[in-house]
Amino acid sequence: MKITQKSALEGIAFQTNLLGLSASVEAASEGGNEAGFATAAAELQHLARAAKKTASLLEESAPQVPPPAGASGP
């Protein structure tokens, strides 16, 4: 299986989202006594969305980038 930049970023986004969900669950189980978990959860979920968006932007822009001079085919 070939790992591309897009698939790597999607994997990072997925794992980061899981970390954010885990932090959300931990914050909920603390009953609001631990604001750090809630803050971490929000930031992790923001990071996951940013990674997913970056993966999409890479996919959209890749066909527009010309191959390097002198490069042979795939």
N, C-alpha and C positions, 0 to 999 in steps of 0.2 A: 504494500500500500504506500503510495506516494503522499508524503506530508507536505502540504503547501502552506504558504503564509496564512491564507484564509482559514484553512482547517485548524492550524495551530492557534490562531486568534479565537476561533469559535470554541475550541477546547478550553482555552483560558477563560473565555466569557462564561462557559458552562460551569467550570469549577469555581470561579469567583462568585457566580450566582448561588451555587450551593453553599459556599462559605457565608454569604450574606443571609441566606435563609436560616442557616444554623445559628448565626448570631441573633437573628430575629427571634427564633425559638428560645434561645437562652435569655434574651431580654424579657420576653414574655414570662418565662418561668421565674424570673427574679422579681416580678410584680412591680416593675418600674423603679426598683431600688438601685439598679445599676444602669445609669445613663450611658456608660461607655459601650455596652453591647449594642444598644439602640443606635448610637452614632456610628459604630463600626459597621453595623448591618446596612445602614443607609449609604455609607461610603462604598462598601463592597458592591452593593446593587448598582450604584452609579457607575463604578468601574466596569462591572459586567456589561452594562448597556453601552458604555463607550467602546469596549473591546469588540462587541458585536457590530456596532456601527462602523468601526474601523475595518473589520473584516468585509463588510458590505461595500465600503468605499474602495477597498483593494480590488474586489471582484469587478466593480464597475469601471475602474480606471485601468486595469491590466490590459484590456484590448487596445487601449489608446496609446500605450507606450511602445515605441518602435524598438525592434531588437538592436543590440549593440552593433556597431559597424564591424563587419568581418565575421559575425556570428553565423554558424551553420544552423541548419534546422534542428528540430527536437530529437 
